[in-house]
């Protein structure tokens, strides 16, 4: 059977995708504790990640889902982590947002091409979706609890979905992007960076009002940042 030019192109693209995936898998992830699965002092911990506001930390157990070693609220419908046993939960309201932040294992190199990706899943117990997630890279540790800091140090990577981040039919979804470093960036921060916080969440049924808390909640797991120029 003869191959057409189109078929040959498909084959080349297929093998190129496999090669890129292999390189990303073998390369060093610059994000420490990327799946929040590390063990410190005999128990799971998000360390060295820093919570900005009240990020939740969930760990699966044989008997029930636990949050920081205590049984969580029964209103939660906690999914399995993308890679067991742990993940974090981040909430966004019209006048409130949360961030997670960590120092990278190595400073970023000027001009280098970095591949970022993370997995997310909207919570079933909320009637709202979060509209956006941002990722910032700076050389200092920033307190994004302040709106002034959010405006002054915006994210270099910005994911926005008008109808909200809806996941993949109840399964974990993946967000990925490319970043070219200015050089010297040491801290990565993830959260909702929208300046207009009133647009930060959207109803799952696209109504203007629900008789419940106007809150979006999203689970996050398996965060990675790979230097594509250091293969």
LINQUI-V680218 format. One record per helix or strand. SS is the DSSP state (H for helix, E for strand). FROM is the first residue (numbers start at 1). LEN is the number of residues. If there is no record, write none. Layout:
ss = {SS/SS}
from = {FROM/FROM}
len = {LEN/LEN}
This chain:
ss = {H/E/E/E/E/E/E/E/E/E/E/E/E/E/H/E/E/E/E/E/H/E/E}
from = {5/29/39/43/50/56/65/70/86/96/99/113/128/132/147/157/168/171/173/187/197/201/215}
len = {22/1/2/2/3/5/3/2/8/2/5/10/3/7/6/4/1/1/8/5/3/3/13}
